[in-house]
Amino acid sequence: MLVRFDDTKGRPQFINAVYVKAIHPKGPTQCMIEISGRSTKLKVNMTAENAADLLNSAMPNSLEAILAAEDQNTTDQTAATAAAAG
């Protein structure tokens, strides 16, 4: 399930909760969300606790769904690498 976060400039960003690697608090009202496959972290105007609650509510109910998403991510990255190579 995709979760909407508005970055600190007010632009909407939609994130698949399964790909979030970490949430880093940045002061009392902001946090940085680290996402697998993305080179930069997403900075949002939300506490780390609120961001974690929102992401946790969007997580799949089963481990199989998480593993399937990870397998798809690996397949997508392999295909992109092959396409770029040639």
Buried (B, 14 or more C-beta within 10 A) or exposed (E): EEBEBEEEEEEEBEBBBBBBEEBEEBEEEBBBBBBEEEEEBBBBBBBBEEBBEBBEEBBBEEEEEBEEBEEEBEEEEEEEEEEEEE
